[in-house]
């Protein structure tokens, strides 16, 4: 299956859940959500979360080191709830769409994410001062904190509702 092959994605019907389990850990939200959107663990597989947690000294260019107790707790939370370990619509779609390709540490580099966001013009995201980055999920996904990424709940700041 080539990177531009939509056959995998066309097999998913609209009744496939557009969300990801959002049983957030208060400690995770406080520690990680203090700097960026607290991504639900189901958006990446365990191997990616392990890589992220093993590299907190250089967390995408910043030091995000944590006390050992917090790091162990958050690592367990992320790994236990990672895509491939929870069986819900969106995490299953993320895992299935990747096929045999290696996963990145970045959600925005997964095959599923790229497919879902491929029609968005740069001006609506990177050039939009209210959004700035595809990693700023909750800027457009109005219920991202609740784990919902339903396309009918997308509202791009300065643009409005998005229909693909």
N, C-alpha and C positions, 0 to 999 in steps of 0.2 A: 504494500500500500504506500503510495507516494505521499509526500507532505501536502500536496494540493488535492489529494483524493478525498472527496466528500462522502464516499460510500459508507464509511463507518458512521458518520454523523447522521446520514439520512435514515439509518435504521432506528433512530430514537424517535418515539412518538411524543406528542405534547403531554401525555400523561406521565412521562418520566419526571421525577421530582426535580425541580429547579433549585432545590435548596441543599444545604449541608447541615448535619447535626450541629446544633449551636449550644450544647451544654457547656457553657464557658466556665472555666476555672477562674475564680475571683483573683487568685494570685497571678495567673497568666495575664489576665486583662490589665491588672495594675502594673505588672513589671514590663510587659511588652507593649501594651496599649498606651503606655505613657509616652512612647516615642512614635508609634505608627499604629495604623489600624490593626487590631488583634485578629489576624487571619484565623479562620476556623481550621483546625488540624486536618479536616477532610479535604482540604484544597491541595495537599501534597502527600506523597507516600512517606512511610516511615524513614526510608533511606535519605530522603531530602531533609526531613526534620532532624535526623541524627547529624547530618552534615552541618546544618545551621547551628545546632546546639554545641557541636564540637568546635565551632569557629567563632565563638562570641567575642574573642579578643579583637577580631576584625570582622564585625558584622556589617557587611556591605559598606565598608569604609569607616565604621564607627566602632568604638569599644562598647560592648553591651554585656560585659562580664557581670555575673551574678554571684552572690554567696552560694556555696556548694549546696546547701539545703534547698534553696530556691531553684537552682539549676537542675537538681535531681528531680524535684517535684514537677517542674515544667516539662522536662524531657519526657518523663513518664506520661504526663497528660497528653503531650503531642503525639508520642508514639502509640499510645493506646487508642487514640482517636483519629489516626492518620487514614488517608485514602488507602484502600486495600485491607484495612483492619476494621473498618466500619462498613456496613452494607446498607448504603443509602444511594439514592439516585445520582446525585451530582458526584460524589466521590467515586462511584462505580463508573460513571461516564469518563471521568478524568483518567482513571486507571486504564480503562478499555481503549480510549482514544490514543494513548501513548504507544500502545503496541509493545514492540521489543526495544524501543528507543530508551536511552538512559534519561532519567529525570534530572532536571536542573535544581538548583536551590531556589530558583525564582518561580513563583506561581505564573508570572507573566510570560515565561518561556515554555510552559507546557503546551503541548499540541492542542489540547482542548481550549485553553484560554485564547490562543492565537486564532483558532477557528471562530470562536464566539465573538471576537473583537476585530476581525479582519476588515470589516466594512466601515469602521469608525474613522473619519478623517482626522488627521493630526491636529487640525485647528480646534476640534472639539475636546481634545484631551491635553496633549503636551503644550499646545499654544493657548489653552484656556487657563487663566490665572486662578480660577476657582477649582480646577481639577489638577492640572500640572503633570500628572503621571497616571499610567494605567494601574499602578500599585495602590492608588488612592481609591479603593473600591467603594467606600461609603459616600464618596462625592457624587456618584451617579446612581448607585444601587441603593435606593432609599431604605431598604430593609436588610442591608448587608449585616448589620449587627445582630439581627435575629437569624442569620444564616440563609436568608432568601435572596436568590439572584435571578428571580423571575423576570423575564424580559419586559413584562407589562408593568413592572415597578421601577423601570429605569427613567430617571429624569436628569438630564445633563444640564448643569448650571449654565445659564445664559442661552440655552437652546430650547429646553423643554423635554417632553417625552420622546423617547427614541423608539422607532419601529424599524426593524431590519427587514 
